[in-house]
């Protein structure tokens, strides 16, 4: 037995041992992909375990995250900070080896994966970001950025719509440093793949503009390595179709019965005997040395890169200065921006955002992004940024096409590549398509920005399907996502300030309609909720509102002030408000008021928490019809007279 066969046997054995020790896991794919993974790490993957954030490292995404036990085994074998004891702790609470890969939990893991298909789109985002940086900073004789993005996928990944959306875009954009490693074993959890899918993957990817490499022997190390070598020479993105056997070496190999189960003690003993491995969680010295040769190669490559960068700095001083400063988040003169606010009165939220986005993008080159074919409707466009495409990799505006789900996952990948500030935009009603991607951005605390325009039923004439009602509540329920619904430029700038000074994704909810003039308070808006109009003494009525409804609340307060002491509170970001001290929140909420009223064109139930048992929530609880926006808005109860009548009637009962 040569060292390659011996190493592969130990990879399989330790992987199976860790799953059996956990009592659960996915033995099938973990064993079936072991030769692909070993060939990648041993012969191709460029990494440095002493500096896992090395900019020009290759990126690896395990989109079929359930196969992570083999990933953990290889990370341990190749010198990452992952011990054999960590492998024993697979799936245990608090371990470095969770049931699916988690970003910033396991050394060497680039992205959290598990929901199938997401990793494919993340990889597309990483490859897109790589191409942007390569075009901007590589010069004649100096290839500073030339890393590959590898993504391991299974049959299930390629069934997911998000993966197909992303792959279609990758082919269109010709992202040639992207390589999909397709574990094609023709088996899914419920049985044979042909029960649900009979498509010709090779022809499909060729039609999308990809290079296709076929590897008939996907469980053979040498065949896998040759296939990857061939893929790296392509001028197109490449999918390598590895024909593999799920659960290879077990009694249930080639069947769905091995997909998501652990081998019992007797099955594990038989399996290890076949592999001629007789130790428990043990790595022989020759196997360790064989793997560490690649780790030493990676460190040497990094050192050579550093040396090349030093010469690059001397030969291209201006380009090097731009390179060093590229991810420096320069301090924005917010006060100067705020002095311009008065010029922007009477604009819609999307119009305000177009102005402010460009103000920030001019100073921060790491801001890049695009829309789902609604660039002109949303206004989310960097005016002087140019369009990103195959002949202009310097473009900062990406045409994602009508691919909302992939768009969200792709900007996650851009954010993960390095400290970009990627944005994407569509109508608020279509944010539903993106929820899985947004949730993962929140889990990973990524710098992802979402601009959701057409913020309410005021969109009117496009009808019920385009009128967002439940979307605000859905977004606010995502843990870690900050949802800003600004009433004016002051609050919008406060949202941008949060983006630049904190980690985690942010969603801006922006109106299509013109908003009433509101003299918002920028500094107070940074607390997420604040008193916009103070009562003269102690409020009889306090009105809470967000976005477009803040102007309406002020108009209502003006009328009520003839008889009552009124306070108006603006809530640009409820999640941020909830992070404030109890004393601050009590001061803003003014719970001693006779009546607390919330006005928002949504059906978010969060407002009942604030108004109390006897309060009023003016919201939207029915789908509306198609018609003029202002008419639909008023029909739903958002008009001054009706709300005044409701509040007055309620007060008379107190």
C-alpha positions as CSV (number, residue, x, y, z in Angstrom):
1,X,0.0,0.0,0.0
2,X,1.5,3.4,-1.0
3,X,1.3,6.5,1.1
4,X,-1.6,8.0,-1.0
5,X,-3.7,4.9,-0.4
6,X,-2.8,4.8,3.2
7,X,-3.6,8.4,3.8
8,X,-6.9,8.1,2.1
9,X,-7.8,5.1,4.2
10,X,-7.0,7.0,7.4
11,X,-9.1,9.9,6.2
12,X,-12.0,7.6,5.7
13,X,-11.5,5.8,8.9
14,X,-11.1,8.9,11.1
15,X,-14.1,10.4,9.4
16,X,-16.3,7.4,10.0
17,X,-15.0,7.1,13.6
18,X,-16.0,10.7,14.4
19,X,-19.5,10.2,13.0
20,X,-20.0,6.9,14.9
21,X,-18.7,8.5,18.0
22,X,-21.2,11.3,17.6
23,X,-24.0,8.8,17.1
24,X,-25.3,10.8,14.1
25,X,-24.1,12.4,10.9
26,X,-23.8,11.9,7.2
27,X,-21.4,9.0,6.6
28,X,-22.4,8.6,2.9
29,X,-21.2,11.9,1.4
30,X,-18.3,12.2,3.9
31,X,-16.8,8.9,2.6
32,X,-17.9,9.4,-1.0
33,X,-16.1,12.7,-1.3
34,X,-12.9,11.7,0.6
35,X,-10.8,11.2,-2.5
36,X,-11.9,14.5,-4.0
37,X,-11.2,16.4,-0.8
38,X,-7.8,14.8,-0.3
39,X,-6.7,15.5,-3.9
40,X,-7.8,19.1,-3.5
41,X,-5.9,19.7,-0.2
42,X,-2.9,17.7,-1.1
43,X,-2.2,18.9,-4.7
44,X,-4.1,22.1,-5.4
45,X,-5.5,24.1,-2.4
46,X,-3.3,27.1,-1.6
47,X,-3.5,27.9,2.1
48,X,-1.3,28.9,5.0
49,X,-2.3,27.4,8.4
50,X,-0.1,30.0,10.2
51,X,-2.2,32.9,8.6
52,X,-5.6,31.7,7.6
53,X,-6.6,35.2,6.5
54,X,-3.9,35.4,3.9
55,X,-5.5,37.5,1.2
56,X,-4.5,35.5,-1.8
57,X,-5.3,32.1,-0.3
58,X,-7.7,29.9,-2.2
59,X,-11.2,29.8,-0.9
60,X,-13.0,26.5,-0.3
61,X,-16.8,26.3,0.2
62,X,-18.4,23.1,1.3
63,X,-21.9,23.8,0.0
64,X,-23.1,20.2,0.9
65,X,-22.3,21.1,4.5
66,X,-23.6,17.7,5.8
67,X,-20.3,16.2,4.5
68,X,-18.3,18.3,7.0
69,X,-16.8,15.4,9.0
70,X,-14.4,14.7,6.1
71,X,-13.7,18.4,5.9
72,X,-12.8,18.5,9.6
73,X,-10.6,15.4,9.2
74,X,-8.6,17.1,6.5
75,X,-8.3,20.4,8.3
76,X,-6.8,18.5,11.2
77,X,-4.5,16.4,9.1
78,X,-3.2,19.4,7.2
79,X,-2.3,21.4,10.3
80,X,-5.2,23.7,11.1
81,X,-6.1,24.3,14.7
82,X,-8.3,21.3,15.0
83,X,-7.1,18.3,17.1
84,X,-8.1,14.7,17.2
85,X,-10.0,15.5,20.3
86,X,-12.0,18.1,18.4
87,X,-12.9,15.3,15.9
88,X,-14.1,13.2,18.7
89,X,-16.3,16.0,19.8
90,X,-18.2,16.2,16.5
91,X,-21.7,17.6,16.9
92,X,-21.2,18.2,20.6
93,X,-22.4,21.5,22.1
94,X,-19.6,24.1,22.2
95,X,-17.2,22.1,20.0
96,X,-15.1,23.3,17.1
97,X,-16.8,20.6,15.0
98,X,-20.5,21.4,14.7
99,X,-23.0,19.4,12.6
100,X,-22.5,21.7,9.6
101,X,-19.6,24.1,8.9
102,X,-19.7,27.4,10.8
103,X,-17.8,30.5,10.0
104,X,-15.5,31.7,12.8
105,X,-16.1,28.5,14.8
106,X,-13.7,26.1,13.0
107,X,-10.3,27.2,11.9
108,X,-10.1,27.2,8.1
109,X,-13.8,27.2,7.5
110,X,-14.6,30.1,5.1
111,X,-18.4,30.2,5.3
112,X,-21.3,28.7,7.2
113,X,-23.2,26.2,5.1
114,X,-25.9,23.6,5.4
115,X,-29.0,24.9,3.7
116,X,-28.3,23.4,0.3
117,X,-27.4,25.6,-2.7
118,X,-26.4,28.6,-0.6
119,X,-22.7,27.7,-0.7
120,X,-22.8,27.6,-4.5
121,X,-24.0,31.2,-4.6
122,X,-21.5,32.2,-1.8
123,X,-18.7,30.8,-4.0
124,X,-19.9,32.8,-7.0
125,X,-19.7,35.9,-4.8
126,X,-16.2,35.1,-3.7
127,X,-15.1,34.5,-7.3
128,X,-16.7,37.7,-8.4
129,X,-15.0,39.7,-5.6
130,X,-11.7,38.0,-6.6
131,X,-12.1,39.2,-10.2
132,X,-12.8,42.7,-9.1
133,X,-9.6,42.9,-7.0
134,X,-7.5,41.2,-9.6
135,X,-8.5,43.7,-12.3
136,X,-8.0,46.6,-10.0
137,X,-4.6,45.7,-8.5
138,X,-2.8,43.2,-10.8
139,X,-0.2,44.8,-13.1
140,X,2.2,43.7,-15.7
141,X,4.6,41.3,-14.1
142,X,2.8,41.3,-10.8
143,X,-0.1,39.0,-10.2
144,X,-1.1,40.0,-6.7
145,X,-4.6,38.4,-6.7
146,X,-5.0,35.1,-8.5
147,X,-6.6,32.7,-6.1
148,X,-9.2,30.1,-7.0
149,X,-12.6,29.5,-5.3
150,X,-13.4,25.8,-5.0
151,X,-16.9,24.6,-4.0
152,X,-17.9,21.1,-3.2
153,X,-21.5,20.4,-4.2
154,X,-23.8,17.4,-4.2
155,X,-26.9,16.4,-6.2
156,X,-29.1,18.2,-3.7
157,X,-27.2,21.5,-4.1
158,X,-27.7,21.6,-7.8
159,X,-31.4,20.9,-7.4
160,X,-31.8,24.1,-5.4
161,X,-33.0,27.2,-7.3
162,X,-30.5,29.5,-5.6
163,X,-27.6,27.4,-7.0
164,X,-29.1,27.4,-10.5
165,X,-29.6,31.2,-10.4
166,X,-26.0,31.7,-9.2
167,X,-24.5,29.3,-11.7
168,X,-26.3,31.0,-14.6
169,X,-24.9,34.4,-13.6
170,X,-21.4,32.9,-13.1
171,X,-21.5,31.6,-16.6
172,X,-22.7,34.9,-18.0
173,X,-19.9,36.8,-16.1
174,X,-17.3,34.1,-17.1
175,X,-15.9,33.7,-13.6
176,X,-13.0,31.5,-14.6
177,X,-11.4,31.2,-11.2
178,X,-14.5,29.3,-9.9
179,X,-14.4,25.5,-9.8
180,X,-17.4,23.4,-8.7
181,X,-16.5,19.9,-7.4
182,X,-19.7,18.0,-8.1
183,X,-20.1,14.8,-6.1
184,X,-22.4,12.9,-8.5
185,X,-23.4,9.8,-6.7
186,X,-27.0,9.6,-8.1
187,X,-28.4,9.1,-4.6
188,X,-30.3,11.4,-2.2
189,X,-31.8,10.9,1.2
190,X,-35.0,9.5,-0.1
191,X,-33.6,7.2,-2.8
192,X,-32.2,7.4,-6.3
193,X,-31.8,10.8,-7.9
194,X,-33.9,9.9,-10.9
195,X,-37.0,9.8,-8.7
196,X,-36.9,13.6,-8.8
197,X,-34.3,14.7,-11.4
198,X,-33.3,13.3,-14.7
199,X,-31.6,16.4,-16.3
200,X,-28.3,16.2,-18.1
201,X,-26.1,18.3,-15.8
202,X,-23.2,18.5,-18.2
203,X,-25.3,19.9,-21.1
204,X,-27.1,22.2,-18.7
205,X,-23.8,23.8,-17.5
206,X,-22.4,24.0,-21.0
207,X,-25.6,25.9,-22.0
208,X,-24.9,28.3,-19.1
209,X,-21.4,29.0,-20.4
210,X,-19.4,26.7,-18.2
211,X,-16.5,24.4,-18.9
212,X,-17.4,20.8,-18.0
213,X,-14.8,18.2,-16.9
214,X,-15.9,14.6,-16.3
215,X,-14.1,12.4,-13.9
216,X,-15.3,8.8,-14.2
217,X,-13.4,7.6,-11.2
218,X,-14.4,10.1,-8.4
219,X,-13.2,7.8,-5.6
220,X,-9.7,7.6,-7.0
221,X,-7.2,10.2,-5.7
222,X,-5.1,10.4,-8.9
223,X,-8.1,10.7,-11.2
224,X,-9.5,13.5,-9.0
225,X,-6.2,15.4,-8.9
226,X,-5.9,15.2,-12.7
227,X,-9.4,16.5,-13.2
228,X,-8.8,19.5,-10.9
229,X,-5.6,20.3,-12.8
230,X,-7.5,20.3,-16.0
231,X,-10.2,22.6,-14.6
232,X,-7.6,25.2,-13.4
233,X,-6.5,25.7,-17.0
234,X,-10.0,26.8,-18.2
235,X,-10.9,30.3,-19.3
236,X,-14.4,29.6,-18.1
237,X,-15.9,28.7,-14.7
238,X,-15.7,24.9,-14.5
239,X,-17.8,22.1,-13.0
240,X,-16.0,18.8,-12.5
241,X,-18.5,15.9,-12.5
242,X,-17.0,13.3,-10.2
243,X,-18.8,10.0,-10.4
244,X,-18.6,8.6,-6.9
245,X,-20.1,5.9,-4.7
246,X,-21.9,7.2,-1.7
247,X,-20.7,5.5,1.6
248,X,-17.9,3.7,-0.3
249,X,-16.5,0.8,1.6
250,X,-19.5,0.2,3.8
251,X,-22.0,-2.6,3.5
252,X,-24.7,0.0,2.4
253,X,-22.5,1.7,-0.2
254,X,-24.3,3.1,-3.2
255,X,-27.7,3.3,-1.5
256,X,-29.7,6.0,0.3
257,X,-29.5,3.8,3.5
258,X,-26.0,5.2,4.2
259,X,-26.8,8.9,3.5
260,X,-27.5,10.2,7.0
261,X,-26.6,7.4,9.4
262,X,-23.6,6.6,11.6
263,X,-21.9,3.2,11.5
264,X,-22.5,1.1,14.6
265,X,-19.6,-0.4,16.5
266,X,-19.7,-3.7,14.6
267,X,-20.1,-2.0,11.2
268,X,-17.2,0.4,12.0
269,X,-14.9,-2.5,13.0
270,X,-15.6,-4.3,9.7
271,X,-15.1,-1.0,7.7
272,X,-11.8,-0.3,9.4
273,X,-10.6,-3.9,8.8
274,X,-11.1,-3.3,5.1
275,X,-9.0,-0.2,5.3
276,X,-6.3,-1.9,7.4
277,X,-6.8,0.7,10.1
278,X,-6.7,-0.7,13.6
279,X,-6.3,2.3,15.8
280,X,-8.9,4.7,17.2
281,X,-8.4,8.4,16.3
282,X,-4.8,7.9,15.4
283,X,-2.6,9.5,12.7
284,X,0.6,7.7,11.7
285,X,3.7,9.9,11.3
286,X,4.1,9.1,7.6
287,X,0.5,10.1,6.9
288,X,0.9,13.3,8.9
289,X,4.2,14.1,7.1
290,X,2.6,13.4,3.7
291,X,-0.1,16.0,4.5
292,X,2.2,18.5,6.1
293,X,4.3,18.7,2.9
294,X,1.3,20.6,1.3
295,X,1.0,22.8,4.4
296,X,4.7,23.7,4.1
297,X,4.2,24.4,0.4
298,X,1.4,26.7,1.2
299,X,3.4,28.7,3.7
300,X,6.3,29.0,1.2
301,X,3.8,30.3,-1.4
302,X,2.6,32.9,1.1
303,X,6.2,33.9,1.7
304,X,6.9,34.2,-2.0
305,X,3.7,36.3,-2.3
306,X,4.9,38.7,0.4
307,X,8.3,39.0,-1.4
308,X,6.5,39.8,-4.7
309,X,4.3,42.3,-2.9
310,X,7.3,44.1,-1.6
311,X,8.7,44.5,-5.1
312,X,5.3,45.5,-6.3
313,X,5.2,48.2,-3.7
314,X,8.5,49.7,-5.1
315,X,7.5,49.3,-8.8
316,X,3.9,50.5,-8.4
317,X,3.9,52.9,-5.5
318,X,0.6,54.5,-6.3
319,X,-1.2,51.2,-7.0
320,X,0.3,49.8,-3.8
321,X,-1.0,52.8,-1.9
322,X,-4.5,52.1,-3.3
323,X,-4.2,48.4,-2.5
324,X,-3.2,49.1,1.1
325,X,-6.0,51.7,1.6
326,X,-8.7,49.7,-0.3
327,X,-10.3,48.4,2.8
328,X,-9.6,51.3,5.1
329,X,-13.0,52.6,6.2
330,X,-12.3,56.3,6.0
331,X,-14.2,58.5,8.4
332,X,-17.1,60.1,6.6
333,X,-17.8,63.8,7.4
334,X,-21.3,63.2,8.5
335,X,-21.8,66.8,9.7
336,X,-21.1,68.0,6.1
337,X,-23.6,65.5,4.8
338,X,-26.2,66.6,7.3
339,X,-25.8,70.3,6.2
340,X,-27.1,69.2,2.8
341,X,-30.2,67.6,4.2
342,X,-32.3,70.6,3.7
343,X,-31.7,70.4,-0.1
344,X,-33.3,66.9,-0.1
345,X,-36.7,67.8,1.3
346,X,-39.8,66.3,-0.4
347,X,-38.0,63.3,-1.9
348,X,-38.9,59.7,-1.7
349,X,-36.8,57.3,0.4
350,X,-35.3,55.7,-2.7
351,X,-34.4,59.1,-4.1
352,X,-32.7,60.1,-0.8
353,X,-30.8,56.8,-0.8
354,X,-29.5,57.2,-4.3
355,X,-28.0,60.5,-3.3
356,X,-26.5,59.3,0.0
357,X,-25.3,56.0,-1.4
358,X,-23.3,57.9,-4.0
359,X,-21.9,60.2,-1.3
360,X,-20.6,57.3,0.6
361,X,-19.5,55.2,-2.4
362,X,-17.3,58.1,-3.6
363,X,-15.2,57.9,-0.5
364,X,-15.4,54.1,0.1
365,X,-14.3,52.1,-3.0
366,X,-15.2,48.8,-1.2
367,X,-18.9,49.6,-1.6
368,X,-20.1,47.5,-4.6
369,X,-23.4,46.0,-5.4
370,X,-26.4,45.8,-7.7
371,X,-30.1,44.9,-8.1
372,X,-32.4,42.2,-9.3
373,X,-33.1,44.0,-12.6
374,X,-34.7,47.0,-10.8
375,X,-31.8,49.4,-10.8
376,X,-33.8,52.3,-12.1
377,X,-36.8,51.6,-9.9
378,X,-34.8,51.3,-6.7
379,X,-32.2,54.0,-7.5
380,X,-29.5,51.7,-6.0
381,X,-26.7,52.5,-8.4
382,X,-23.2,54.0,-8.1
383,X,-23.4,56.7,-10.7
384,X,-19.7,56.8,-11.6
385,X,-19.0,53.2,-10.7
386,X,-19.5,51.6,-14.1
387,X,-21.2,48.2,-14.8
388,X,-19.4,45.0,-13.8
389,X,-19.2,42.5,-16.7
390,X,-16.7,40.3,-18.5
391,X,-15.0,43.2,-20.2
392,X,-15.2,45.6,-17.3
393,X,-14.1,43.8,-14.1
394,X,-13.6,47.3,-12.5
395,X,-17.4,48.0,-12.6
396,X,-19.0,48.5,-9.2
397,X,-22.6,47.9,-10.3
398,X,-23.6,44.2,-10.7
399,X,-26.5,43.3,-12.9
400,X,-27.8,40.3,-10.9
401,X,-30.8,39.8,-13.1
402,X,-34.1,38.6,-11.7
403,X,-32.4,36.3,-9.2
404,X,-33.2,37.7,-5.8
405,X,-32.3,34.6,-3.8
406,X,-28.9,34.2,-5.4
407,X,-28.3,37.9,-5.3
408,X,-28.6,37.8,-1.5
409,X,-26.2,34.8,-1.2
410,X,-23.8,36.2,-3.7
411,X,-23.3,39.4,-1.7
412,X,-22.6,37.2,1.3
413,X,-19.8,35.7,-0.7
414,X,-18.5,39.1,-1.7
415,X,-18.5,40.1,2.0
416,X,-16.7,37.0,3.0
417,X,-13.9,37.3,0.4
418,X,-12.6,40.4,2.2
419,X,-13.9,43.5,3.8
420,X,-16.1,44.7,1.0
421,X,-19.4,46.5,1.8
422,X,-21.7,44.8,-0.7
423,X,-25.3,45.9,-1.3
424,X,-28.2,44.6,-3.2
425,X,-31.7,45.9,-3.9
426,X,-35.2,44.9,-4.9
427,X,-38.8,45.7,-3.9
428,X,-39.7,45.0,-0.3
429,X,-42.4,42.6,-1.4
430,X,-39.7,40.4,-3.0
431,X,-37.5,40.3,0.1
432,X,-39.3,37.0,0.8
433,X,-37.2,35.4,-1.9
434,X,-34.0,36.3,-0.1
435,X,-34.8,35.4,3.5
436,X,-32.6,32.3,3.7
437,X,-29.6,34.3,2.5
438,X,-30.3,37.2,4.8
439,X,-30.6,34.7,7.7
440,X,-27.2,33.3,7.0
441,X,-25.7,36.8,6.7
442,X,-27.1,37.4,10.2
443,X,-25.7,34.2,11.6
444,X,-22.2,35.1,10.2
445,X,-22.5,38.8,11.1
446,X,-21.6,39.8,7.5
447,X,-21.3,43.4,6.2
448,X,-24.2,42.9,3.8
449,X,-26.6,45.8,3.0
450,X,-30.1,45.4,1.5
451,X,-32.1,48.2,0.0
452,X,-35.8,47.3,-0.1
453,X,-37.8,50.0,-1.8
454,X,-41.6,50.4,-2.5
455,X,-42.0,50.1,1.2
456,X,-45.7,49.8,1.7
457,X,-49.2,49.4,0.3
458,X,-48.6,53.0,-1.0
459,X,-47.1,51.2,-4.1
460,X,-50.8,51.0,-5.1
461,X,-51.4,50.3,-8.7
462,X,-49.1,47.2,-9.0
463,X,-51.7,45.4,-6.8
464,X,-51.7,43.1,-3.9
465,X,-48.7,41.0,-5.0
466,X,-46.5,44.0,-4.9
467,X,-47.8,45.6,-1.7
468,X,-45.6,44.5,1.2
469,X,-47.5,44.0,4.5
470,X,-45.9,41.1,6.4
471,X,-42.4,41.7,5.1
472,X,-41.4,44.2,7.8
473,X,-42.3,41.8,10.6
474,X,-40.5,38.9,8.8
475,X,-37.3,40.9,8.5
476,X,-37.4,42.1,12.1
477,X,-37.7,38.5,13.3
478,X,-34.3,37.6,11.9
479,X,-31.9,37.7,14.8
480,X,-29.0,40.0,14.2
481,X,-30.5,41.9,11.2
482,X,-30.9,45.6,11.7
483,X,-34.0,46.9,9.9
484,X,-33.9,50.7,9.2
485,X,-37.1,52.4,8.0
486,X,-36.0,56.1,7.9
487,X,-38.5,59.0,7.8
488,X,-35.9,61.4,6.3
489,X,-32.3,61.9,5.3
490,X,-31.2,62.3,8.9
491,X,-32.4,58.8,9.9
492,X,-31.1,57.3,6.7
493,X,-27.6,58.7,7.3
494,X,-27.8,57.3,10.9
495,X,-28.4,53.9,9.2
496,X,-25.3,54.3,7.1
497,X,-23.3,55.2,10.2
498,X,-24.4,51.9,11.7
499,X,-23.2,50.0,8.7
500,X,-19.7,51.6,8.9
501,X,-19.2,51.2,12.6
502,X,-20.7,47.8,13.4
503,X,-20.8,44.2,12.2
504,X,-23.8,42.5,10.8
505,X,-26.3,42.9,8.0
506,X,-28.6,45.9,7.6
507,X,-31.8,46.3,5.7
508,X,-33.0,49.7,4.6
509,X,-36.8,50.0,4.0
510,X,-37.3,52.9,1.5
511,X,-40.4,54.5,0.1
512,X,-41.3,55.0,-3.5
513,X,-43.7,57.8,-2.7
514,X,-42.6,61.3,-1.6
515,X,-42.3,61.6,2.1
516,X,-43.6,64.5,4.2
517,X,-40.9,66.8,5.5
518,X,-39.7,65.7,8.9
519,X,-37.0,67.3,10.9
520,X,-35.4,64.1,12.1
521,X,-32.6,64.1,14.7
522,X,-29.5,62.3,13.4
523,X,-27.8,61.8,16.7
524,X,-30.9,60.5,18.4
525,X,-31.7,58.3,15.4
526,X,-28.5,56.4,16.2
527,X,-30.3,54.9,19.3
528,X,-32.9,53.3,17.0
529,X,-35.9,55.1,18.6
530,X,-36.2,58.7,20.0
531,X,-38.7,61.4,20.9
532,X,-39.2,63.5,17.7
533,X,-41.8,65.8,19.2
534,X,-41.8,66.2,23.0
535,X,-44.9,66.8,25.1
536,X,-45.1,70.1,26.9
537,X,-45.4,68.4,30.3
538,X,-46.4,64.7,30.5
539,X,-47.9,63.2,27.4
540,X,-51.6,62.4,27.3
541,X,-51.0,60.6,24.0
542,X,-47.7,59.2,22.6
543,X,-47.6,58.2,18.9
544,X,-45.0,55.7,17.7
545,X,-44.3,55.5,13.9
546,X,-41.7,54.6,11.3
547,X,-40.7,55.8,7.9
548,X,-43.5,57.2,5.8
549,X,-45.9,57.1,8.7
550,X,-43.9,59.5,10.8
551,X,-45.0,62.5,8.8
552,X,-48.6,61.3,9.2
553,X,-48.1,61.0,12.9
554,X,-46.9,64.5,13.1
555,X,-49.9,65.8,11.3
556,X,-52.2,63.9,13.6
557,X,-50.3,65.2,16.6
558,X,-50.7,68.7,15.4
559,X,-54.5,68.3,15.5
560,X,-54.6,66.5,18.8
561,X,-52.4,69.1,20.4
562,X,-55.4,71.5,20.3
563,X,-56.9,69.4,23.2
564,X,-54.2,67.1,24.5
565,X,-50.5,67.0,25.3
566,X,-48.9,64.9,22.5
567,X,-45.6,63.3,22.0
568,X,-44.4,61.6,18.7
569,X,-41.7,58.9,18.7
570,X,-39.8,57.9,15.6
571,X,-38.5,54.3,15.4
572,X,-36.0,54.1,12.5
573,X,-34.6,50.8,13.9
574,X,-36.5,48.8,16.5
575,X,-33.7,46.2,16.9
576,X,-31.2,49.0,17.7
577,X,-33.7,50.6,20.1
578,X,-34.1,47.2,21.9
579,X,-30.3,47.2,22.6
580,X,-30.5,50.5,24.6
581,X,-30.7,50.7,28.4
582,X,-34.0,50.2,30.2
583,X,-34.0,53.7,31.5
584,X,-33.6,55.1,28.0
585,X,-36.3,52.9,26.6
586,X,-38.7,53.9,29.3
587,X,-38.0,57.6,28.7
588,X,-38.8,57.2,25.0
589,X,-41.8,54.9,25.4
590,X,-43.5,57.2,28.0
591,X,-45.6,54.4,29.5
592,X,-47.5,56.8,31.8
593,X,-49.3,58.3,28.8
594,X,-53.1,57.8,28.8
595,X,-52.9,56.3,25.4
596,X,-50.1,54.9,23.3
597,X,-50.6,54.6,19.6
598,X,-48.5,52.9,16.9
599,X,-48.9,53.8,13.2
600,X,-47.1,51.6,10.6
601,X,-48.3,50.3,7.2
602,X,-47.5,46.7,8.2
603,X,-48.9,43.9,10.3
604,X,-45.9,43.6,12.6
605,X,-47.1,42.5,16.0
606,X,-44.1,44.1,17.8
607,X,-46.2,47.2,18.3
608,X,-48.5,45.5,20.8
609,X,-45.5,45.2,23.1
610,X,-45.0,49.0,23.0
611,X,-48.6,50.3,23.1
612,X,-49.7,48.0,26.1
613,X,-53.0,46.3,26.7
614,X,-55.1,49.4,26.2
615,X,-53.1,50.9,23.3
616,X,-53.9,51.3,19.6
617,X,-52.1,49.8,16.6
618,X,-53.0,51.3,13.3
619,X,-51.7,48.7,10.8
620,X,-52.6,46.6,7.8
621,X,-54.4,43.4,8.5
622,X,-55.9,42.7,5.0
623,X,-54.4,42.5,1.5
624,X,-55.4,45.6,-0.4
625,X,-56.6,46.0,-4.0
626,X,-54.9,47.6,-7.0
627,X,-55.4,51.4,-7.4
628,X,-53.8,54.8,-6.9
629,X,-51.3,54.6,-4.1
630,X,-52.7,57.4,-2.0
631,X,-56.2,56.0,-2.4
632,X,-55.1,52.5,-1.3
633,X,-53.3,54.0,1.6
634,X,-56.3,55.9,2.8
635,X,-58.7,53.0,2.2
636,X,-56.5,50.9,4.5
637,X,-57.1,53.5,7.2
638,X,-54.0,55.7,6.8
639,X,-55.6,59.0,6.7
640,X,-55.6,61.8,9.2
641,X,-59.3,62.1,9.8
642,X,-59.9,58.4,10.4
643,X,-57.0,58.0,12.7
644,X,-58.0,61.1,14.6
645,X,-61.5,59.8,15.0
646,X,-60.2,56.4,16.2
647,X,-57.8,58.0,18.8
648,X,-60.5,60.5,20.0
649,X,-63.0,57.7,20.4
650,X,-60.5,55.6,22.4
651,X,-59.6,58.6,24.7
652,X,-63.3,59.3,25.4
653,X,-63.6,55.8,26.9
654,X,-60.6,56.2,29.2
